[in-house]
Amino acid sequence: MLQKLLGFDKSTMNYRTEIVAGMTTFLTMSYILAVNPSILSTTGMDKGALFTATALASAVATLLLAFMAKLPFAQAPSMGLNAFFAFTLVQGMGYSWETALAAMFVEGIIFILITFLNIREIILNSIPMNLRHAISAGIGMFIAFIGLKNAGIIASNPATFVTLGQFTPTSILAMFGIILSGVLLVKKVKGALFYSIIICTLIGIPMGVTKIPDGFIPVSMPQSMAPTFCKFSFANFFNINTVIVIFTLLLINIFDTVGTLVGLASKSGIMKEDGTIPHVKEAMMSDAIGTTIGSLMGSSTITTYVESASGITEGGRTGLTSFTTGVLFLLALFFSPIFLLIPSAATSGALVLVGVFMIDSIPKINLKDISEALPAFITIIMMLLTYSIADGIAMGLLSFVFVKLLSGKYKEVSVTMYILAALFIIKFIF
């Protein structure tokens, strides 16, 4: 039965190995239970409801992947798209969080359709590889910048725009967390980011950064999702900006998921010699369904997590590994009081280190060809300086099209890229 449901063959595989691998994956990526509510609550969303939505959406998506794809991977809210949701859509573009959730829901439905119809490959292949690497690196730097800003390590300055912030208990704790996260990773401690968050939260108590409410109890029934459940708003939704937003969400989600799946499949030895991945369509579909269900709950877009590599390293090879991770996300629902204690300063280390992980795509960019390097550079730096993932992608894509077109390399630009460039130009005009 386990072989049929989860791809586990007891004649060649070990129960303990798969379960330990699933526990390892959970421990490694469980920082999302603290970080995602911290980021999304900056929009005014209820933090308790966000915790429940994060844990439940992660559990549902990961369990779907376990049964549908039978692969040892785990899924949770994307660390790039939660930032896009909070800081670009809501704070940058002025959408209400209810309207932003509606955009996530629509993107999830479209993702289901294009996965079912196999259109995702057409979209993915139309975007130049160098721009894909630049988008990943840019999002990483953007996430790290958010971590530094939220902790007060970086502050605004009317003369220079940004400057080094004041040394306060919050910023000092965050700096300690960044160094601690790095040291634990160097020491190859499994769950390094999770442990760093917990340690910083404890240290923050005597520093006055971590606030413990009266009558604190570490275990409770799950927090209600009522404040965020199905709170969609379609006010100011039907316009060119929203079309661009949904396409950007779709683009990032496709890159994120496909790139991670390829990397994990290669690491686990699941990938075939011709480069194909068994059950990849099912894995993409579980991602799309998870995103749609997550948006109903109040969570941002779901994606496959690269931290799944920690479980693969422990020997996880089947859906039993991801099943174990999904069950642990369900159990985490009852420990929300602990996770909701965690201050944003304690999560800064995780955000900065996620940024470090994501800039590993920079060496893959062709820096010798200026027609490739310049658009990639513009993508990265404009994400950071405009405080917008969408604007970074738009400026990078437009610069790619114009540089290629004006330098006589127009044949290197796909028809899809020309269409996207026209849409972005219309967006900026209107």
C-alpha positions in Angstrom: 0.0 0.0 0.0 2.8 2.4 0.9 4.5 1.7 -2.5 1.2 2.5 -4.3 0.5 5.6 -2.2 3.9 7.1 -1.6 6.4 5.1 -3.8 8.0 3.4 -0.8 9.3 -0.1 -1.5 10.0 -1.9 1.8 12.2 -4.5 0.1 14.8 -1.9 -0.9 14.1 1.0 1.4 14.1 1.7 5.1 11.2 3.2 7.1 13.5 4.9 9.6 15.7 6.5 6.9 12.6 8.0 5.2 11.0 9.3 8.4 14.3 10.8 9.8 14.8 12.5 6.4 11.3 14.0 6.6 12.0 15.2 10.1 15.3 16.7 9.0 13.6 18.6 6.1 11.0 20.0 8.5 13.6 21.2 11.0 15.6 22.8 8.2 12.6 24.7 6.7 10.5 25.3 9.8 11.8 28.9 10.1 9.1 29.7 7.6 6.6 29.3 10.4 8.1 32.4 12.1 9.3 34.3 9.0 6.1 34.2 6.8 3.7 35.6 9.5 6.3 38.2 10.4 6.5 39.4 6.7 2.8 39.2 5.8 1.6 40.8 9.1 3.3 44.1 8.0 0.3 44.5 5.7 -2.1 44.6 8.6 -3.1 40.9 8.4 -3.7 39.0 11.7 -0.5 37.3 12.7 -2.2 34.4 14.5 -4.3 33.6 11.4 -1.2 33.9 9.2 0.6 31.3 11.4 -2.3 28.8 11.0 -2.5 29.6 7.2 1.3 29.1 6.8 1.4 25.8 8.7 -1.8 24.4 7.1 -1.0 25.5 3.5 2.5 24.0 3.9 1.1 20.7 5.2 -1.6 20.4 2.5 0.8 21.2 -0.3 3.5 18.9 1.0 1.1 16.0 1.5 -0.3 16.6 -2.0 3.2 16.3 -3.3 3.8 13.1 -1.3 0.7 11.3 -2.7 0.7 12.8 -6.2 4.4 12.9 -7.1 5.8 10.5 -4.5 8.9 12.6 -4.3 10.9 13.5 -1.1 10.4 17.3 -1.5 8.5 19.7 0.7 6.5 22.9 -0.1 5.7 26.1 1.8 5.1 29.8 1.1 7.8 31.2 -1.2 10.4 33.4 0.5 10.4 35.6 -2.6 6.7 35.9 -3.2 5.8 36.6 0.4 8.1 39.7 0.1 6.5 40.5 -3.3 3.0 40.3 -1.6 3.8 42.5 1.4 6.3 45.0 0.1 5.6 45.3 -3.6 1.8 44.7 -4.0 0.6 46.2 -0.7 3.2 48.7 0.5 4.6 49.6 -3.0 1.6 49.5 -5.4 -1.1 50.4 -2.8 -3.2 47.2 -3.2 -5.1 46.2 -0.1 -4.0 42.8 1.3 -7.4 41.5 0.3 -6.9 42.4 -3.3 -3.4 41.0 -3.2 -4.8 37.7 -2.0 -7.2 37.7 -4.9 -4.3 38.1 -7.2 -2.6 35.1 -5.6 -5.8 33.1 -6.0 -6.1 33.9 -9.7 -2.4 33.1 -10.2 -3.0 29.7 -8.6 -5.9 28.9 -10.8 -3.9 29.9 -13.9 -0.9 27.9 -12.7 -3.2 24.8 -12.5 -4.4 25.4 -16.0 -1.0 25.9 -17.6 0.4 22.9 -15.7 -2.5 20.7 -16.9 -2.1 22.0 -20.5 1.8 21.9 -20.4 2.0 25.6 -21.3 4.5 26.3 -18.5 7.4 25.0 -20.6 6.6 27.5 -23.4 6.6 30.4 -20.9 9.8 29.2 -19.1 11.7 28.6 -22.4 10.9 32.1 -23.7 12.7 33.8 -20.9 16.6 34.0 -21.4 18.5 31.9 -19.0 20.6 34.8 -17.8 17.5 36.8 -16.8 16.3 33.7 -14.9 19.5 33.7 -12.9 19.3 37.4 -12.4 15.8 37.3 -11.1 16.8 34.6 -8.5 19.8 36.7 -7.3 17.8 39.9 -7.2 15.0 38.4 -5.1 17.7 37.0 -2.7 19.2 40.5 -2.2 15.8 42.0 -1.8 14.9 39.5 0.9 18.2 40.2 2.7 17.5 44.0 2.5 14.1 43.4 4.1 15.7 41.6 7.0 18.2 44.4 7.5 15.5 47.1 7.3 13.0 45.4 9.6 15.7 45.1 12.3 16.8 48.7 12.0 20.3 47.8 10.8 19.6 49.8 7.7 17.6 53.0 8.1 16.3 55.8 5.8 18.3 59.0 5.4 17.1 62.1 3.5 20.6 62.8 2.1 21.7 59.3 1.1 18.3 57.5 1.0 19.7 54.7 3.2 22.3 54.6 6.0 23.5 52.4 8.9 20.9 52.5 11.6 21.2 53.2 15.3 22.6 50.5 17.6 19.5 49.5 19.6 18.6 46.2 21.4 16.7 45.2 18.3 19.4 45.8 15.8 22.1 44.3 18.0 20.0 41.2 18.5 19.5 41.0 14.7 23.3 41.4 14.0 24.0 38.6 16.5 21.4 36.4 14.7 23.0 37.0 11.3 26.4 35.9 12.6 25.0 33.0 14.6 23.1 31.7 11.5 26.3 31.9 9.5 28.4 30.1 12.1 25.8 27.3 12.5 25.7 26.8 8.8 29.5 26.7 8.6 29.4 24.0 11.3 26.8 22.1 9.1 24.2 22.1 11.9 20.9 20.7 10.6 18.1 23.2 11.2 20.7 26.0 11.6 18.3 28.8 10.7 15.5 27.4 13.0 18.0 27.1 15.9 19.2 30.7 15.3 15.7 32.0 15.5 14.9 30.2 18.7 18.2 31.2 20.4 17.7 34.9 19.4 14.1 34.8 20.7 15.3 33.6 24.1 18.2 36.1 24.2 15.6 38.8 23.3 13.7 38.2 26.5 16.2 39.9 28.9 16.9 42.5 26.2 13.3 43.5 26.1 12.9 42.7 22.4 10.9 39.5 22.9 7.6 40.3 24.6 6.0 37.5 26.6 2.2 38.1 27.2 0.6 37.5 30.6 -0.6 33.9 31.1 1.6 32.5 28.3 1.0 28.8 27.6 3.3 27.2 24.9 0.7 24.8 23.6 -2.8 25.7 22.5 -5.5 24.9 19.9 -4.7 26.3 16.5 -5.3 30.0 15.9 -8.5 30.9 14.0 -8.1 31.7 10.3 -11.3 33.7 10.3 -9.5 37.1 9.9 -7.9 36.0 6.6 -10.0 33.1 5.3 -11.4 33.8 1.8 -11.0 37.6 2.4 -10.7 38.4 -1.3 -11.4 41.8 -2.7 -11.7 42.6 -6.4 -11.8 46.4 -5.9 -9.4 48.1 -8.4 -8.5 44.6 -9.7 -9.3 44.7 -13.4 -6.6 46.8 -15.0 -3.3 46.4 -16.8 -1.3 46.6 -13.5 -3.1 43.5 -12.2 -2.3 41.7 -15.4 1.4 42.5 -15.0 1.2 41.5 -11.4 -0.4 38.1 -12.0 2.1 37.4 -14.8 5.0 38.3 -12.6 3.7 36.0 -9.9 3.3 33.3 -12.4 6.8 33.9 -13.8 8.6 33.8 -10.4 6.6 30.8 -9.3 7.5 28.8 -12.5 11.2 29.7 -12.1 11.3 29.0 -8.4 9.5 25.6 -8.7 11.2 24.3 -11.8 14.6 25.4 -10.8 14.3 23.8 -7.3 12.8 20.6 -8.7 15.7 20.2 -11.2 18.3 20.9 -8.5 16.7 18.5 -6.0 16.1 15.8 -8.6 19.7 16.0 -9.6 21.0 15.8 -6.0 18.8 12.8 -5.2 19.6 10.8 -8.3 16.0 10.8 -9.3 16.6 12.7 -12.6 17.0 10.5 -15.6 19.9 10.6 -18.0 18.0 12.7 -20.6 17.3 15.4 -17.9 13.7 14.5 -17.3 12.2 14.2 -13.8 9.7 11.5 -12.9 6.3 12.8 -11.8 7.4 16.4 -12.4 4.0 17.4 -13.7 2.4 16.0 -10.5 4.9 18.0 -8.5 4.0 21.2 -10.3 0.3 20.5 -10.0 0.6 20.0 -6.2 2.4 23.4 -6.1 -0.4 25.0 -8.1 -3.2 23.5 -6.0 -1.3 24.3 -2.8 -1.0 28.0 -4.0 -4.7 28.1 -4.7 -5.7 26.5 -1.3 -3.2 28.7 0.5 -4.6 31.9 -0.9 -8.1 30.8 0.4 -6.5 30.5 3.8 -4.7 33.8 3.6 -1.2 32.6 2.7 1.1 33.8 -0.1 2.2 31.6 -3.0 3.5 28.1 -2.3 6.7 26.7 -3.9 9.0 23.7 -3.5 11.7 24.3 -1.0 15.4 23.9 -1.7 15.8 22.9 2.0 14.4 19.6 1.0 18.0 18.8 0.1 18.7 18.3 3.8 16.3 15.4 3.9 17.6 14.0 0.6 21.1 14.1 2.1 19.7 11.9 5.0 18.6 9.3 2.5 15.0 10.4 1.7 13.9 9.2 -1.7 10.2 8.7 -1.7 6.9 10.3 -0.8 7.2 8.9 2.8 9.8 11.6 3.4 7.5 14.4 2.3 4.5 12.8 4.1 6.5 12.9 7.4 7.3 16.6 6.8 3.6 17.4 6.1 2.5 15.7 9.3 5.0 17.7 11.3 3.6 20.9 9.8 0.2 19.8 11.0 1.5 19.2 14.5 3.1 22.6 14.5 -0.4 24.2 14.5 -0.6 23.4 18.2 2.6 25.3 19.1 1.5 28.7 17.7 2.0 30.6 21.0 5.8 29.8 20.8 6.1 30.8 17.1 4.1 34.0 17.6 6.5 35.2 20.4 9.3 35.4 17.8 10.2 39.1 17.1 11.2 40.3 13.6 14.8 40.8 14.8 15.1 37.1 15.5 14.2 36.3 11.9 16.7 38.7 10.3 19.5 36.1 10.3 17.3 33.7 8.3 16.3 36.4 5.8 19.9 37.5 5.2 21.1 33.9 4.9 18.3 33.1 2.4 19.7 36.0 0.4 23.1 34.4 0.5 21.7 31.1 -0.7 20.0 32.8 -3.6 22.9 34.8 -5.0 24.6 31.5 -6.0 23.0 32.0 -9.4 25.2 35.1 -10.1 28.2 33.0 -11.3 25.9 31.3 -13.8 25.2 34.7 -15.6 27.2 35.3 -18.8 29.1 38.4 -17.8 31.3 38.5 -20.9 28.5 39.4 -23.2 27.3 42.9 -22.3 24.0 42.3 -24.1 23.4 39.6 -21.5 25.2 41.1 -18.5 23.6 44.5 -18.6 20.0 43.4 -18.4 20.9 40.9 -15.7 22.6 43.7 -13.7 19.6 46.0 -14.2 17.2 43.3 -13.0 19.2 42.8 -9.8 19.9 46.4 -8.9 16.5 47.7 -9.8 14.7 45.1 -7.6 16.8 46.4 -4.7 16.7 50.1 -5.4 13.0 50.4 -6.4 12.0 48.1 -3.5 10.0 46.1 -6.0 10.5 42.6 -7.5 8.0 43.4 -10.3 9.8 46.7 -11.3 13.1 44.9 -11.3 11.8 42.2 -13.6 10.1 44.7 -15.9 13.2 47.0 -16.2 15.5 44.0 -16.8 13.2 42.5 -19.4 12.8 45.8 -21.2 16.6 46.5 -21.2 17.2 43.0 -22.6 14.7 43.6 -25.5 16.0 47.1 -26.3 19.7 46.2 -26.1 19.3 43.1 -28.3 17.0 45.0 -30.8 19.3 48.0 -31.2 22.5 46.0 -31.4 21.2 43.9 -34.3 20.6 40.8 -32.2 16.8 40.9 -32.5 16.7 37.2 -33.5 17.8 36.3 -30.0 14.6 37.8 -28.6 11.5 35.5 -28.6 8.1 36.6 -29.7 6.9 36.1 -26.1 9.6 38.6 -24.9 8.4 41.2 -27.4 4.8 40.8 -26.1 5.9 41.1 -22.5 8.0 44.2 -23.3 4.9 45.8 -24.9 2.8 45.0 -21.8 5.4 46.5 -19.5 5.6 49.7 -21.6 1.8 50.1 -21.5 2.0 49.6 -17.7 4.6 52.4 -17.3 2.7 54.7 -19.6 -0.6 54.3 -17.9 
